[in-house]
Amino acid sequence: MFSVRQKREIADAVQKILRDTNHPELPEGEIQFLLSVRCSTKGWMWADIRNNGAVKSPDVNPWNEKQDAKK
């Protein structure tokens, strides 16, 4: 559903939003999370986005990469 670049940008943005809460229970360094995005109109379209540190070698889906207009 998203290109690797888009997933990394989304993960960075989520990381910043979480860090900006200044919540005392958040760990030092990178926060681990899993964001699951589902398309409501097409059940087969989805994306799981994890914190960037959790994804050392991302799977590249050629279809998703083609949809990224910003490459």
Helices and strands as residue ranges (DSSP letters): H 4-20, E 34-38, E 46-50, G 52-54, H 62-67
